[in-house]
């Protein structure tokens, strides 16, 4: 049912009840039988109308932030249905940052998921992501009522060309154009709750139920609007927004220009994908477009930001920050889980410390692209430069220690954003000619700890800790 099926007066009255804390969205959902997204849309429109009438929406934004974060968006388990060649690898990496390693389901294919479900309850995982069919998930015991689904769609012609380019790189077949119409309506079939076997129902049936399915999804993004999509999703998850999300698994070579007749053939063969894509674009515009701009920075479920007297943070834990590459390690080759800073020269991590205490901060740096990059490392807490001393211990790498005075902590949550800044980043393949890794990296970090020193003014670090880092 669409929002226009309800009178504007009714929606305005209900939205204002929520803003005034007279009712919660859950209560109105039960009382009025109105979908939660309809109420969300009404709240966003109230803020937009406020801006149009007064030229400022700041007061309304402050009202709507906690409502959107705590009442409208009830985050449970996340399941990302990853359709190939839709920027899904980049999004999966982003979602991984929201969860600890142990919360992430390791099965990324249907067969792996079936095997895992035989021995483990999938409900123990906070995040599932992989090349699933929506209909498959009914067979592995996933609790749909307690799962929020995410997907990203792409224009069928561009997706088909990208998919076949990828296929060409991994095969001996060089007859590029002959395979372009293979895999009809992949996006529609992936998102249809009906059987995955094409003969079980007509393509029109699959399309109709796929539309209904994504209407109920927690989030549906558009690949061609990836940064905007990620901004909205970040707001929904209570995560910081990447200025520019790292793009992973991107085709580096350009596909040849296709004759118009072949383009028409591809679109004709993928007519259901085209209709579903257009529906998804309208869905994005109706439900999500502008949401991050209106309510950006809302505090989400992953970060309650309660004060901590002591913090021991490891890179296998959920991250609130940006400017980092994906997790590595946790195996025989690299026993510690690490992250490299990059590709830019500044990386951040945020925490909520007890503002009454001074802290000793210890950062374990296990590697650097070059000695010069390590020497250039400067650490800030908010706007305060932290003088650090480097020391070796019986573990791998160096520990950089410094004193964080309570005056460095801000008066907003999170109150301690640690900034790692280096003069430059470098590519692995430039440092090691045998490497094919083209990432730009700075230093590799495995942990950061904050130990309270109390309220008394802290003494300078002992010079026995090592040289100035």
Rosetta blueprint (number, residue, H / E / L):
1 X L
2 X L
3 X H
4 X H
5 X H
6 X L
7 X L
8 X H
9 X H
10 X H
11 X H
12 X H
13 X H
14 X H
15 X H
16 X H
17 X H
18 X H
19 X H
20 X L
21 X L
22 X L
23 X L
24 X L
25 X H
26 X H
27 X H
28 X H
29 X H
30 X H
31 X H
32 X H
33 X L
34 X L
35 X L
36 X H
37 X H
38 X H
39 X H
40 X H
41 X H
42 X H
43 X H
44 X H
45 X H
46 X H
47 X H
48 X H
49 X H
50 X H
51 X H
52 X H
53 X H
54 X H
55 X L
56 X L
57 X L
58 X H
59 X H
60 X H
61 X H
62 X H
63 X H
64 X H
65 X H
66 X H
67 X H
68 X H
69 X H
70 X H
71 X H
72 X H
73 X L
74 X L
75 X L
76 X L
77 X E
78 X E
79 X E
80 X E
81 X E
82 X L
83 X L
84 X L
85 X L
86 X L
87 X L
88 X H
89 X H
90 X H
91 X H
92 X H
93 X H
94 X H
95 X H
96 X H
97 X L
98 X L
99 X L
100 X L
101 X H
102 X H
103 X H
104 X E
105 X L
106 X L
107 X L
108 X L
109 X L
110 X H
111 X H
112 X H
113 X H
114 X H
115 X H
116 X H
117 X H
118 X H
119 X H
120 X L
121 X L
122 X H
123 X H
124 X H
125 X L
126 X L
127 X E
128 X E
129 X E
130 X E
131 X L
132 X L
133 X L
134 X H
135 X H
136 X H
137 X H
138 X H
139 X H
140 X L
141 X L
142 X L
143 X L
144 X H
145 X H
146 X H
147 X E
148 X E
149 X E
150 X E
151 X E
152 X E
153 X E
154 X L
155 X L
156 X H
157 X H
158 X H
159 X H
160 X H
161 X H
162 X H
163 X H
164 X H
165 X H
166 X H
167 X H
168 X H
169 X H
170 X L
171 X L
172 X L
173 X L
174 X L
175 X L
176 X H
177 X H
178 X H
179 X H
180 X L
181 X L
182 X L
183 X L
184 X L
185 X L
186 X H
187 X H
188 X H
189 X H
190 X H
191 X L
192 X L
193 X L
194 X L
195 X L
196 X L
197 X L
198 X H
199 X H
200 X H
201 X L
202 X L
203 X H
204 X H
205 X H
206 X H
207 X H
208 X H
209 X H
210 X H
211 X H
212 X H
213 X H
214 X H
215 X H
216 X L
217 X L
218 X L
219 X E
220 X E
221 X E
222 X E
223 X H
224 X H
225 X H
226 X H
227 X H
228 X H
229 X H
230 X H
231 X H
232 X H
233 X H
234 X H
235 X H
236 X H
237 X H
238 X L
239 X L
240 X L
241 X L
242 X L
243 X L
244 X L
245 X L
246 X L
247 X L
248 X L
249 X L
250 X L
251 X L
252 X L
253 X L
254 X L
255 X L
256 X L
257 X L
258 X L
259 X L
260 X H
261 X H
262 X H
263 X H
264 X H
265 X H
266 X H
267 X H
268 X H
269 X H
270 X L
271 X H
272 X H
273 X H
274 X H
275 X H
276 X H
277 X H
278 X H
279 X H
280 X H
281 X H
282 X H
283 X H
284 X H
285 X H
286 X H
287 X H
288 X L
289 X L
290 X L
291 X H
292 X H
293 X H
294 X H
295 X H
296 X L
297 X L
298 X L
299 X L
300 X L
301 X L
302 X L
303 X L
304 X L
305 X L
306 X L
307 X L
308 X E
309 X L
310 X L
311 X E
312 X E
313 X E
314 X E
315 X L
316 X L
317 X L
318 X L
319 X L
320 X L
321 X L
322 X L
323 X L
324 X E
325 X L
326 X L
327 X L
328 X E
329 X L
330 X L
331 X L
332 X L
333 X L
334 X L
335 X L
336 X L
337 X L
338 X E
339 X E
340 X E
341 X E
342 X L
343 X L
344 X L
345 X L
346 X E
347 X E
348 X E
349 X E
350 X E
351 X E
352 X L
353 X E
354 X L
355 X L
356 X L
357 X L
358 X E
359 X E
360 X E
361 X E
362 X E
363 X E
364 X E
365 X E
366 X E
367 X E
368 X E
369 X L
370 X L
371 X H
372 X H
373 X H
374 X H
375 X H
376 X L
377 X L
378 X E
379 X E
380 X E
381 X E
382 X L
383 X L
384 X E
385 X E
386 X E
387 X L
388 X E
389 X E
390 X E
391 X E
392 X E
393 X L
394 X L
395 X L
396 X L
397 X L
398 X E
399 X E
400 X E
401 X E
402 X E
403 X E
404 X E
405 X L
406 X H
407 X H
408 X H
409 X L
410 X L
411 X L
412 X L
413 X L
414 X L
415 X L
416 X E
417 X E
418 X E
419 X E
420 X E
421 X E
422 X L
423 X L
424 X L
425 X L
426 X E
427 X E
428 X H
429 X H
430 X H
431 X H
432 X L
433 X L
434 X L
435 X L
436 X L
437 X L
438 X L
439 X L
440 X E
441 X E
442 X L
443 X E
444 X E
445 X E
446 X E
447 X E
448 X E
449 X E
450 X E
451 X E
452 X E
453 X E
454 X E
455 X L
456 X L
457 X L
458 X L
459 X L
460 X L
461 X L
462 X L
463 X H
464 X H
465 X H
466 X L
467 X E
468 X E
469 X L
